[in-house]
């Protein structure tokens, strides 16, 4: 995912993603990477073959190799960096186990916000992935300044193959998160009230879970004709295009209307901001322009402090059930290991 983000940023010439490094315990996962540096951890434990979904082992080898990872960031994290993002799939072993450990150590070293971008497994990805993600998420929320969550089920269309679904999901993540990272960094043209990185940081200051929504539509050349369009895409971004479906309440929110400066309607931006305020129940709702040459108008909606949503509770219930299911599937002898009885010998 880090590779996709870096590629999107380079293609759009935003220059917002800098110093990207991919960290893994499996050498095979590095083969397709071309634009990011790589760091292999745990070679003395798993010989570059990965941790096989064991997130406790993933946490251990990240802790053992964290100094090597931090050293690889020398020269990558410069004085211009406004935040550090740790991107991880939360269902696998290295990502779910290692990401909280890495976030914790980055917090000790750098005096900028350290955020996590966590990708939740879909409902059909197996109990191991659900249990891993539940444990990882609980720890990430505690360690990171905020955790932006992407639910794989949010952008998975019916009838798609697993490979095809992941490809589309990764493309959507790269586009949406790439635009968020670029807010105020490399905009094309001059808007009336341009969203900048400080507003993203202030929205995420609420901590906990964050979500990201996006929607777009064809724009008219005259900005006055795009007021309703701006409102429509703002509604769609929150109600049908978010990374956490049904997560609409939040401590803070940000609305960025993306498009050519002469097509962005100021009235539409303000109406969308007020609607978002009512819909999220938050008094901390920011809104502005994201100038970008395009024949479309898009809305990017960031929610901060969204952990009150039913979606998160449903996922954690699913993760707990998956953990219980795995415990029931233990070997017969292991079922007695935790009974409060002394062994005979």
Phi, psi and omega in degrees: 000323178299320178299316180297318178298315180295321179295314180300316180298319180292318181297323180277351181060038178281324183061032180267332178266113183230144176068033182290135180226133177260130181240131180203166176255358181245118180299325184299331182287349180270349190297327183269001184273134182232333188251358179240152174286159183232150175225122178266126178245157175073020182300326181283347180258318186237006174055033177076015183257004181085174185257006175062034178082002180275099186283341173291319175294322177301319178293321181296313184286334174291319179297321180289328183255011188294328179294324177294320178295315180297322178296325180293342180274351177301126181088342177272316177267102184262179179294344179277347182294130179258346178194159175240134179245131173253115184259129183207142166280125188272359180270329182283182184278308183292317181293312183289322180277321186278329186297317177297324179295316181294317178302315181302315182287324176296324179298328181286334188262319189251143182260041174230160179301141176245112182253156174246140170247103185252133180255116182278141178290152175288167183299332186262017184266008173099152185293327179300315181294323179295312182296317178302312184294322179298313180294319181295315182298316180302321181282320180300317181301324178289321188272322186276156175292331171195154181235109178277120186254139173241117177271118181304330180290340184296323186241021179265119181270146181300139175087355180283147172289160180301314181296315180294322180295314181296324179297316180292318180298316179298322178295319179293319178298314182300317181293309185291310180291325177299319176294320178298313179299327185275356183307116178078358185270313186215051183286152182258112183096181183237120177266173181282324182216083189282131175292135178235175186296331180296327179288326174296313181298318179294325178293322181279353182298338178298339179075195180065218184267140175237155175224162186225129179241156182206143172201155180215163179205159177296138183254149172280159181290329180271123183300329181298334180275358184254009180299309180294325179296317179298319178295318182297313182291329176296316178296314181296321181300319182277317190273330182229352185242017185274158180286345175232089182308140178074002176269094185241353176260147184199160175284327181211158181210156178224131176244122175243122176266118187260133177165180177297136184308322182279000177251348181280121180273120180300320179298322179292322178297315182291320177297319178295321179296316180294321177297318180297323178299314179294317186290322183272344183072020182252142174266358179250074180242120180255152179212151179182187183264153167232090182296126180203123183297118183194158175265013179238159171248132180231157175238133175244121182241120178249127176250131176249143181067048184262016186290352178284355186289151177295331183300317180295317180298318179298318180294316181296324175298319179296320180293320178296318179297322178295320179295317179296321179297319179294323179293325179290337182270007180297161175300148182309316181295325183287341181295338182263359188296327185258008177293145183279061177226149178280145174291153176292323179205000000 
